[in-house]
């Protein structure tokens, strides 16, 4: 097989990273509480809500499986799903944890990576420095009093590592250079400004909110002025090689686990909104740190949740900010709702005055996009005016055009037509004029949901054979010599069989961990994990494999017989030659049936003894 994984990292390096990354340790570090249960560990699944633990981790197999939501895999696939990382990002994350050097493509890339790591270290130093200033310095008393007045508890202050930049203009410059960092590095991360009168701290007399990326790496700061004279009120780090505000969502690093459980995210505007909600127990919250929601933000959220609830201030600018982001979210096929706060309120003030339960009730009642757009217009204009109604129809049409779900689109059209008092056909016609090509219309009936079909007798045998090979990969070479993986008929098992057959090369026994890494398929990973972590003891696998092979050969011979008959009818083949072929195939099947009768008896006996 190819000696690299994903075209970048050698297999030997991946194997080393995986062998040194204990799955129990990694999953525990990611916040999942695991308790011993026999030879395995159990805990509450981080991927769905449950009260009784069904999430199982096997240190022997180095695999996990949830019997509740059927999610499974190895340490790499766990980190990918839990942390929202790509394969390469996961390998880099695990390698850094084990201090394993990854090969790079060239010296330039290696130097750039080293430079970025140094800048990350500089930001970490600045976070710790400013945090210590806030906690201990006498000059920070006004900042501590301000945060106390705003209701920020000491635990929250420490969890978010809030800091304070004193009124000095060269405080950070001095301490950072004493630690070995250079003026250029401080400029590169946006911590100072190199002016004519010399390097000056960018932040002074401000409370600082460290900004992390989704991996928890500090990339910048948001600074809040403590006096009205000190403008702007909020000052963020400039764009740097680490920080691009269009790619960063504040608190995403802390919110990830809650996002998986809630299956939705609350999107707010400001740092304090996040802090006070998180402090109140509403943890599935992130901030765009302003009113602009970018396409990159939408793509980032799509990695973690299927639904976004936008919670903006109950004023005109809040409405406008929400509307600008709607289509960007829809373009990523995210479900979007909008929670409308009372005028003059923001999530911070509302939660402090009314409590977390009231805020949760408000977000649970968030309205759909079309209703939001219509309500936004009603708030400011007369919906009965023809020109206003035409403008609303245009805006609604643009939203409908971005919807991917047919049922959702149909229901929204019905709602909009009712609220705007226009015929549904008008909206469908507007959609067509805007380039909508789908033939379905309001008269189309909903399709029935097709119930999953049971496996056929042949597919059940294929299932048993695949399970046996996963449980005992040593049997794979023998099975390959007896049966062609192209003869599997059930698509799922055919895909797994192909991976198994390809993995068994040059006499090397197939490695299950490598199979999972090669597959990049959550359903396949879950199937493999469920087989290996099954509680019931496996049967005599050698006898099971022999029985499956004989039955599958019989099915294959039946296929060949049918093919010969079809060919003879279609092509007018020689009758005697056709007859000879059919007799030969029939004899082979008869011989198999005789062996099957003996084999079934032997298999049953062996399984009873095992």
N, C-alpha and C positions, 0 to 999 in steps of 0.2 A: 504494500500500500504506500501511498505518498508519505514521505518521512516528515512532512510538516503538517501542522493542524491549522486550518483556516488560512493557509498560504503564508503564514508569518512566523509562527513559533514551532521549533522542532518538536517532534513527538516526545523525544527523550526528556526535553525540558518540561513539557506538560506532565509527563508521568512523574517526574521528580516533584513538581509542585503539588500534584495530587496526592502523592504518597506521604508528603510531609504536612498536608493540611487535613488534620483529623476532623471528620464531619461533625462529630459531637461538639468539639470545641468551637468550630466555626458557627454552627447553628446557635449555640448558646451565646456566643459573642454578638450575634445578630438580634438578641433580645428574646429568644424563645426559651422558656423555662422547661428543661428536660429532667425527668426523674427516672431512675432505673426501673426496668420492668423485665425481670429475667435477664436474658443476654442482650436485650435491647434497651432503648430509652423511649419514653412516651411524653407527649406534651400537647398543649392546645395548638391546633394548626394555625400558622400565621397567615394562611391564604384564604381562610373563611371563618366566620363566627361559629363557635361551638362551645358547649359547656362541659361535655365529656371528652377527654383527650382521645383522639383517633390518629394523631400524628406520630408515626413510629420511625425511629432512627436506629440503624444497625451498625455498630462499630466494626463488626466482623466483615460485613459486606460493604461498608462505607457507602451506604445508600439510605434514602428516606422514602417514606410513602405515607400518604394520608388516606385512610380507609373511608373518610367522610367525603372529600371532594375529588378523590382519585388523582391527586397530584403526586409525582414522584420523580426520583432521579438520583444523581450523585452530588458531591459537594460543589462542583462547577455549576450544574444546572440549578441547584438551590440558590447560590449567590446571584446567578443571572436573573432568576425570577424575583427573589426577595429584594434585591438591591436595584433592579431595573437596569442591569448592565448588559452590554454585548459580551460575546465570548471573549474577545481580546481584552476588554476592560476587566473582566473577571480574572483572567489569567494574570494581568498586571497587578490587580488588587491582591490576589493570593501570593504572588511572587514577592511583592513588597513586604507583605506580612512575614514571609519566611526569609527575607533578605537574600532572595535568589535573583541573580542578574539575568535579565532577558537579553538575547542577542538582538542587535539593532541592524537596520539595513545599511547604514554607513556612518562614518565618523561625524558628519554634520548633524545627523539625527541624534546621535548619542550626546553630542555637545549641547544641543538644544534641550534635550530632556534633562540634562544636568542643570542647565540654566533655569528651567522652569521649576525644578525641585528646590533650587536655592531660593527662588522667589517665594515659593510656598512656605519654606522654612522662615523666611523673613516675615511673611504675614502672620505665621503662628507666633513668632516672637512678639510682634506688635499687638496681637490679641491678648497675650499674657501680660504684656507691659501695661496696656491701657486698662485691663481688668484689675490688675493689682493697684493701679492708680485710683480707681474708683473705690475699691474696698478699703484702702489704708491711708491715703493721703488726706491731710487736713484741708487742702485746697479743693478737695472734691466734695466737701460737705453739702454745698448747694445742689450738686447733682444727685447726691444720695437723698436729700430731702425732696427734690422734685420727683424722683422715682417712687419714693414712699407715698407722696401725695397722690400720685397716679395709681396707686394700689399695687405696685410691683413688689412681690414678696421676695425675700432673700434667696429662697430656693430657685425662683425663676431667674433672678439676676445672675446667679451662678450657672444655671443650666444653659443660658443663652450667652454667657460670658460677656455681659455688657461692660463697657469701659467708659473712661472719661479722659479727654484730652484737656489738660490745664491751659491756662492763658499764655503760657510760654510759647514762643515761636520756634525754638530750636531744641526742645526737650527730647523728642524722639530721635532727631538727627544725632545728638550726642551719644545716647545710650546704644543706638543701633551700630554706630561706627565703632564704639568700644567693644561690641560683640563681633566685630570683624566684617560687617556688611559695608558696602560701598555706597557713595552718593548716587552713582548710576543705578544701582539696584533699588534704592529707595525711590528714585524717580520712576523706574520701570514698573513698580507696583502701585504708584500713585500716592504714596504716603507723604511725599514732600514735593515742593515746587522749587526748582532751581532758578532763582531769580537773580537780577543784576546785583542786588545787595547780599547775595549768598543764598544757600539752601534754607528754605523755611518749611516748617511743618504745615501740611495741608489742613489738618484738623486742630483747632484750638478752641477752648471754652465750649466744647460740645460733648454731649453724651453719645457714645459710639455703639452701634449695633453691628457686630461682626457678621459678614455675609459669607455663607458657605455655599459651595456647589452641591449637587445631589449626592456626592461622595463624602461630604463633610469636610472638604478641604477649604480653608479660609481663602477667599479670592478678593475681598474688598471690604469696605466699611460704609455704613450710612451714619451720618452725624446730625444730631438734633441740637440746634442752638438753644441756649438757656435764657436768652433775652430777646425781646422784640427788635432791639437795635441791631442785633447780630444777624445779618441776612446773607444768603437765603436761610429760611427756617430749617430746611433739610438739605444737606450737602452729601452727595455720594462720591465714591471713588470714581476717577475718570476711567475710560475704556483702557484696558491693558491686555497683555497677552494672557492673563489669567481671568480677567473680569470683563464680561460683555453683558450688559443688563438685559439684552434681548434673549439671553440664554439662561438666565438665573431666576429662580423662584425662591424667595426667602422662606426658610424653614422646611424646604423639601427634604433635606437630609434627616430631620427629626420626625417628619410626618409620615415617612414611607410605610412603616409597619401598620399604622392606623389606616392609611389609604387602602392597603390590601384588605383589611377587615371591613371597612365601611363601603368599599367599592365606589367611592365618590370623593371629591375634594371640594373644600370650601375655598373660594378664591376671593381674597380681600385686598385692600389697597396698601395699608401701612404696617410698619414694624410693630407699633403698639397694639394694633388690632390683633396681630398674631400672638403677641406675648400674653395679652389678657385672656384671649380665648384658650390658648394652650394651658395657661395657669388654671383656668376654670374646668379643665378636663376635655375641652373640645380640641382634639389633637390633629384631626385631619384637615388642617388649614395651612395655606401658603399665601404669600403676598407677591404681587407683581411689582411692588415698590414704586407705585405711581399709577397713572391712568392708562398707560399704553400696554396692551397685550399683543405680543408678537406671534408670528407663525412658529418660531422656534419654541416659544412657551407652550403653544398648543401641542406640538409634537412631543415635547417633554412630558406633558401631562398624560398624553395618550399611552406612554410607556407604563403608567402606573394605575390608571383608573379608566372606566368607561363613561363616567358622568362628572360634569363640573357644575357646581352651584355658585353662581357669581353673586357676591354680597358686597354691594357698593353703597356709599353714602346716599342717603335719601334726598339728594338735591339734583339740580339739572346737570351739573358736570358729572355726577355719578352715573346718571342715565346715559349721557353721551359716551362716557368711558365704557360702560357695559356694552352698548350697541356696537362700538367699534371692534370689540373683541369677539362678538358672537360668530360672525362668519368665519373667522380664523379657526375657531374651535370646531364648528360644523365641518369645515373642510377636512379635518382629521377624523371625521365620523364619531365625534364625541356627543353624547347626550348633554344638552345644556338647559339649565333652568336658572331663573333669576329670583333672588330673595330681595324683596323691597323693604328697606328700613324706613321708619317714620322720618319725616322731614327734620333735619337738624341732628339726626343721630348717626353714629358710625358704630361698627361692631364693638369697639372698645367701650364707648359710653353706654351703649345699649346693654352690654353684658354686665357692666358694673352696676347699673341701675336696676335691671330686671332679672339678672341671673342667667346662668348657663342653660337651664331648662327652657326658659322663655325664648332664648336665642335658638335653641335646637328646634323648638316648635315652629319658630318663624322660618327656619331654613327647610324644615320638612314640608312646609306649605308653599315652597318656592314655585313660581308660575312658569309655564312653558314660554318658549321664545315668542311665538305669535302673540300670545296674550300680553307679554311684556311690551312688545313694540306698539301694540294698540293702546295699552295703558299709558305709555310714554307720550303718545300723541294727544290723548284725551287730557292729560295733565296740562298741556300747554296750548292746545289749539281746539277749534270746534270741529269735531269729527263729521258733523252733518254738512259742512261745506264741501262742494264738489272737488275743488282743487286740493283740499286737505285729504279727502278720501282717495283721490288719485295718487297722491304722494305716498299714503300709507300702503295702498295696494302695490305700488312699485317696491317699497321696502320689504313688504311681506313676501313678494314674489322672489326677491333676491335671496331671502332666507330659505324659502321652499326649494329653490334651485340647488342649494347646497346640502339639503337633506339627503341621506343615503337610504334611509329606511322607508319603504313604500307605505307601510301601515301608518307610520308616524306622519308622513306627508299627507296622506289622505285625511287623517283625523284633524290635522292642523288646518287643512283647506276648509273642512266643514265648520270648524270653530271660527275661522276668519270670516267666512261668508256670512255666518250668523251674526257676528258682532258688527261687521261693516254694512250689513244689510245689502249684500250683493249676491248675485247668483253664483253658485259654485263653478259653473261653466266659465264665468268671466275669469276666475283665477286660473283655471286650467288653460284657457286661451292665452292668458298673460305668460304662463309658464312656457307654452309652446313658442310664443313670439320671442321669448328670451333665450331660446335654444334648447328647451327641454325635449328630448327625443323619445322618451319612454311611451309605449303605446297604451299603457294602462290608464284608465280614467275613473271617474267616480262610479261608473256602472259596474266596474269589475268586481266580482265577488272575491272574498278572501279565500285563499287556498287552504285546504284542510291540512292540519299537521299530520304527517305520516308517522305512524308508530314504528319504532325500530323493529326490524325483522329479526327473527331468531336465526342462528347459524344453521346452515344446511348440514346434513350428515357428513358430507365431505369436508366442509369448513371446520366442523368440530374436531375431525381427525387432524387437520392441519394445525389447529389450535393446540392440541395435545402434543404434537411433534415439536412445535416451536417452544412450548413450555419446557419440554424435556431437555432440549438443546440449551436453553438459557440456564436451567438448573445444573446441567452437567456439560459444559463446553467441550470436554474431552471426547464426547461422542460425535462431534461435528464432522471430523475427518471421515469417519466411517459412513455417516449419513450422506455426505457429499459424493462418496464413491458409489452409492446405491441409488441416489435420487437427484434429479435436476431441479434447482430452485425455480426454474421457469414453469414447472408443472403445478405450482401453487395457484389456486384460483381466487381465493379471498384476498382483495387488494391489501388489507392491513398486514396479513401474514406473508404475502408475497414480498412486501417491502422489507419486513424484518428478515425474512429468509435471504433476500439478496444481500443485505448488510452482513448477515452471519457468514454466508458463503464467501463474500469478499474479504472478510476479516480473517478467515482461516487460510493463510497462505504460507508457503515455504516451510511447512511443518510446524509453524508456530501456533500454539493454542490461542484461540480467540479470547480477548480480554473484555469483560462486560463493561468496564469503565470506559474503555476506548470506543466500544459500540455506542454508548450513550453520547459521548462527545461528538462522534461522527454523525449521529442521527440529526441533532438539532431539532428534535420533534418532541413537543411536550407530551403528546398522546402516547408516542412510542416509549418515552422515558417512564411514563406512569405504568404502562403495561409491563415493562421489564421489571420495574421495582415491585409491582404487586406480585409477580411470579416469585421473585427471590425472597420477599419478606412475608410470604404466606405462612400462616401459623401451622397448617396441617402438614405432617411430614410427607415428603415426596414418595411415590411408589418406587418399585424396582424400575429404574429408568431405562436400563438396557432392554428389558422385556417390553416396556412401553414403546420404545423406539422401534423395535422389530415389528410389533403389532401394527403400529401406525404406518410403517413403510409398506408392509404387505397390503394393507387396505388402500393406501394411496396408489400403489402400483396397479391394483385392480381398477380403481377409478380411471387411471391413465389409459389402461388397455381398453376400457369402454370408450374413452374419447377417440382412441385410434380406430376402433371398429366403426364408430359413427362417421369418422372422417373418410374411411375407405368406402363406406356405402355412399356417402354424399358425393365423393369423387366419381364413383362408378356411374351414378345417375346423371351427374352433370356432364361428364366427359365421354360417356359411352365406353368405358374401359372393358378390356377383355374379360368375359364372364368367368372363364376358368382361372385366370390369374387373380381376379377379385375373390373368387371362392376359396382359393388356396390361402390368400392372406387372411380372410375371415376365419377359416378353420384354424390356422396357426395362432391367431390371437385368441380364439375361443379356447384352444387347448392350454395356452398360457394362463388364461383366467381360471380354467378348471384346476390346473395344477396349483395355482395360488390359493384357491378355495380349500383344497386339501391341506395345504400347509397352514392356512389360516385356522382351520379347525384344531390342528395340533397346537399351533402357536397360541391361540386364545386360551386353551387349557393350561399350557405352560405359563403364560403370563399371569392368569388368575392365580395359579398356585404360587408363583414367585411373589406376587404382590401380597398374598395372604401371609407368606413367610416373612416378608420384609417389615 
